[in-house]
Structures are given as C-alpha cells and as structure tokens.
Amino acid sequence: MADAVSWRAKYGTRFIANAALLAIVWALAWVWFTAHVKPHISTLIFGSVSASTFLGVAWLMFGSFVKKEDANAEIAGLLHGKRLTVVLLSFLPLIVFAYLTTFTLYLAAADGVAVVRLKVTSGVSSTPIALTQAEKLRAVSYFLAFRPVTAHVETLAPNGYYAGDVPLERGLPTQVTVPNAEWQKQFYVVRLMPLYNLFQLRGRQEPDMHYVVRVFVPGRPAPIEHRGLSFSAIYLGAALADLKTQSKTVRPMVTDLRNTLTAIDADMKPTDIEAIVADWLDAPEFIDTPELKPGDKVRVELESPAGKSEVMVNIAGQVNTGFLKGSRE
C-alpha cells in the first residue's frame, strides 16, 4: 500500500489519468490507421520502408537535436496539464465515429494462383483489383459509410467462379481469399465425338464445311449452329473461356471413350485406341452456350450432304459424351 501511495504521490492522479488516456487514444487510432489507411499509402511515399521504421528513424533524428531529459520533461509537463485531458477526451468521439463509419475488405491471393483479377463494387463504387505473386494482398476501404456495406466481388481471372457478396464489419477489416473456393462453379459439359462413318474425317487438316452441327439447349428456342466438322471433339455447355478450362480438366476422363471403341472393334489395339482418343481430345473445338445443369437434355442435329442424324445427351455428370454419326446413305 505504501508503494502505491508513494507512486501516486510521485506522479499525481492527473498524470496517471492522462497517461492511461493517451495510451488508449493512441492504441485505438493506431489500430484504425493500420487496418484501414496504411494499406492505401502509396509505396511512392515510403517505398519498402515500413511506417514503424520510418517513425523510428524520425525519432532518432529528433533525439539528435533534443536532449532526452528535456523531451521527457516537456512530455511530463503535458501529462500533468488539464488541457491534455480535454484534448484526449475530444479525440475519443472522433475515433469512435471513424470506427463506426469505416469498412475495409482485404483480398488475399490463394496459394498457387499466379494472377487474380477482380472487380469489387458497392453501390456506385467500383474498384479493379489485380493480385500477383509480388503483391498478394490488397485492400478496398469505404470511409464515411453510415449504412452497412456489402462488397460484390467478381472474379475476372481465373475464370469459372460466381460473383460473391461479402458483408463487411464496421471498424474491423474482413479478409477473403480469392479466387474463393466457395464461389467456384460446377460445370456440366457435353463432349461430342465424331464416330462411326465419320472416321473418314480423321486426318483432315481443315474441317469439312459440308457438315453443320446444330445444338438445341434448354432456354434457347433457336438452335446454335456450328459449321464445319473435323475429327476433333466439340465441347459445349458453358462460355468459351470456361469450356477451354473444362476441356483440360476432363481430359483424363476417357474410360467411356475407350469402352466405346472396344465395343465397335474388339480387336482394336490399345495403342490404336489411345491414338484415336488423342485425335479427338488434343485439339478440341468449342460451342459457346448457356451453362447446363443436371437433368437438362441437349439435342444435337448433324446435317451432312447425305442427310441428317440426331443424338440426345442427358446431363448427369461433369462430362457427358455424345457420339455423332453421319446419316446412313
């Protein structure tokens, strides 16, 4: 008790109150600055030097001109003054106001993704974001926002992701990893394979323009036409960019293709089967269509000089194969 009394008697109640108040104000202000403002400070100002390093250097320079004892005495004098109490108390409502009207979203690039391009919107505000291996974290902040803020995040690259809505918290930053696994689309693509009497197309350098493929998909009353036919697979069931990605994803799924070739010719050698599969899948073609879902039915009509043939593909899995054949003469 004696130590406590002597400590209080040495510094005084106002000194202790001001010191505690200063610590609270400084901590709250520094956390707010670090979370919401610091990420936006241009590297043109600080370069690769952190703000703490910058302040440390500034303090050392200040200390070279002013004696430590004089600086301590000046600070102690301020801490004993009533004016500092008023100033610090006046800062508290401003800091609370800043916390209540500031929202920040941190966007962190997922591991293994070289480049992520995003568009972040909220109301009329739209912010393009690019993340790379050199800059894997970016922030988007909304200041003086009195209403709740929800950020709408569109993943432009890599493709294959839905847009996501992220409700932000007042005063506290929210971090999201992008591309976000929860926003990844599930695709159900159709893979059309020329077969049967279309083997005559194998080895052609250019598509045979005497053929026309017409695709009827749900939600589209008119067919989608694809003129020309080669011995390559034709993928459909998504936008062009997504189809190109999905064709690589489902490339190893060839069991049904091998089984079909074996059923046609049980004596066909495995090397011949693999060669045909490679001809189908190594340089595929694409038809840009609306996305498909399980339960959909896709009707494909093939028109040739010999007539028309038709195949119906039921959508059930990630890749759904349909085999095209020329009309019987």
Secondary structure, DSSP 4 states (H G I P E B T S, - for coil): -HHHHHHHHHH-HHHHHHHHHHHHHHHHHHHHIIIIIGGGS-HHHHTT--HHHHHHHHHHHHHHHS-HHHHHHHHHHHHT-HHHHHHHHHHHHHHHHHHHT-EEEEEEEPTT-S-EEEEEEETTEEEEEEE-SS--EEEEEE-S--S--EEEEEEEESSSB--EEEEPPSSS-EEEEES-GGGB----EEEEEE-GGGGGGTT-SS-EEEEEEEEE-TT-SSPEEEEEE-SS-EEESS-HHHHHHHHHHSTT--HHHHHHHHHH-TT--HHHHHHHHHHHHSS-EEE------TT-EEEEEEEETTEEEEEEEE--SSEEEEEE-PPP-
